Structures are given as C-alpha cells and as structure tokens.
Amino acid sequence: MPESIELLSLHALNRATLARQLLLQRTRLTPLQAIRRLVALQAQAPNPPYLALWARLEGFAAPQLTRLIERGTVLRSALLRATLHLAAAPDYAGLRPLLQPVLARSLQGAYGRALKDLDLATVLAHGAGILAAGTPTHGELGRELQKRWPERDAEALAAAMRNLAPLVHQPPAGTWDSHAHARLALAAGSGASADAPNPHPALCELALRYLAAFGPASVADMSAWCGLSGLQAVFDTLRPRLREFRDEQGRALFDLPRAPRPDVDAPCPPRLLGEWDNLLLSHDDRSRVLSDLHRPQVFTANGLVRGTALLDGFVAGTWALERGRAVARLTVTPFVRWPAAARAALHDEGLGLLRFAAPGLQPEVQVLPVR
C-alpha cells in the first residue's frame, strides 16, 4: 500500500459512518434538513422513516414529518434499489431520472415474461391518462390498464407504470400508522417518463452526496446503496476531488476531504433503529456496523430488516414493539451478553422510543436474556 494512502480500521469506519448518519449524537436539524442530508429515507413501511428521524434528531415529533408529506414537500416513491423511499421534492426530481435504469432492470427481472413484446410506451401514455382522471391504487391502476390489454396480467401492467413513470404515493399513505393502500399520482411537473439524457454530471453530484451521508465508501458500496452499476467512471472523474483510503482488507475507499472522521474512541450512545434503517442498507460491506455472524438475525428470509439495537456503534440485538389496549411493550433481544450499564442505557432509550411511538400507553421495556 502506498504510504500516502491511509488505512482506516473497522472502528474508524464505524465512527465516521455514524457521524454522517447523525447517530453519534442527536442533532437540532429540522426533519427536512435531515432527510436532505441523508439523501432519502427507506420507507417500505410507513413508520420506519419516523423512527429513523427520532433516532437522529433532538426533539423530533411525528407531526413534523406528517406535515411535510401532506404538503408534498417530501414525496414517497420507488427510488434507490427500486424500493420505496421518502425524499424531498427537489431531490426526487433529480434522483428519479438517474435511477431509471435500476427501476427498468427490476421490472424486467420480475415481470419480463409477462410484459414481453408489449409496447411499454403505449402503456405509459394510456396510464398517464388514467392518472390524469384520478388517483388509483396500484391494484385499481392495473385493472384499468387491463381493460385495454385484457390478455395481460394486471399486476404486471401496474408494475410497468410504477417502474417506468414517476409515480408518487398520495397522503395519508406513508404517514405514521397509515396502512391503507396508497393512491398514486404522477409527480408534479413530470411526464409519464423520466429519462436522464446525460447522467454523468448528475451522478458525480450524487456520489458526493452519498459520501457525505455514508462515507468513507467504495464504488461497490455506492452501487449497493442506489442499485446502479458502472459507477467506477464516476469515481474516476471525482478522484482529484476526493481523499482515498484503504480498509483492513485493502479495498479502496473514497471520501470527501473535509468530512468528519471522528477518533475511534469517540463515544457512541446506545441507539434503537427502526426496520429497514438506511444505516444497514447502504454499503456492500456492512461489517462497519453489522457482523456477518449476526446478519441472519437482522435480515429475515422473507425480506424484512428488523429493528436493531446499537451498542458502541455496532448492531448488538434486535427489538420488536407490541402495542396493546393499555400497554406498549418493547422487547429487545441481545445477540451477546451486555454489561449492566449497557442494559440500563438501552432500557432508557427504549422508554424514549415507547413515549414517541405509543404515547398514552403504559411503557414496558424487556431485555431478554441471551440464549
């Protein structure tokens, strides 16, 4: 390794990532500022983005995010990795065209046979007409499209619109505890298609934003975060503006020169992260926060990503919340034996989560013994 390239230990990567993710200490940023700082928040279910902000922001209250969604300041749509995210409206307008290849690839992988030999441009045009007349659910959109193409699968037709047109969820979808089927609309100011004619400059800017939120990181890390391939050329363009490191395995990592890289001994308070938290989904190598040994306990066989407990910056357990008529119970499952002080600190953090997620119910936190 050249002497000019610094080695970053696993703990150094951990602390740098947590600093970017606003997890070393809660910050006074507004919810909108935090969402933009993090680029977008994973939003497969309605509540995780709220929990993500609660873990990161001082004094965050759920209605703050709900108002942003209701006003259209923040949009919910398929974005990174073709999965649902919340993004600020201006960021969505820039991200959606860049991620079109990811969405198109996902569509062909899941529905390629069902859509074979279909003129998708005609589907998009017809679907735009349906959306101009109302805000259907995904199922309703598919059934309306099937009236034009009765020999085709309704789910596949709706998926074509979801992945090839900039569809956004209309509130109350995406707001706290809202589980009704989302109603869909074309994003304001967009057409039925969202293609980026020359994406390279915009991809370079996106890479800088990614590093600010998740760095130091490799090319493969960014690809895992967004789903795009062929990003080496982007980092080659940016290389004069970046600082290069190596991890303990000798892999090249890139970072913004002035980005925070705290000392490896920087204190990291216990944190409870919600399901599908960005911290766990944004690197090819997740060992900076999650041991491979414990990954099967977090990522389930049916595609869920459990809520997690961080101790000293690393995932050390999972948690689940059960809300009854009078009691809200948070059950924490440690992976290893925790020191008494850590158990007490996680207990206090759990009470805070219950006050946020289940106000008015009697809070109970149970830390299970290690099996």
Secondary structure, 3 states (H helix, E strand, C coil): CCCCCEECCHHHHHHHHHHHCCCCCCECCCHHHHHHHCCCEECCCCCHHHHHHHHHECCCCHHHHHHHHHCCCEEEEECHHHCEEEEEHHHHHHHHHHCHHHHHHHHHHHHCCCCCCCCHHHHHHHHHHHHHHCCCEHHHHHHHHHHHCCCCCHHHHHHHHHHHCCEEEECCCCCCCCCCCCEEEECCCCCCCCCCCCCHHHHHHHHHHHHHHHCCECHHHHHHHHCCCCCHHHHHHHHHHCEEEECCCCCEEEECCCCCCCCCCCCCCCEEECCCCHHHCCCCCHHHCCCCCCHHHHECCCCCECEEEEECCEEEEEEEEEECCCEEEEEEEECCCCCHHHHHHHHHHHHHHHHHHCCCCEEEEEECCCC
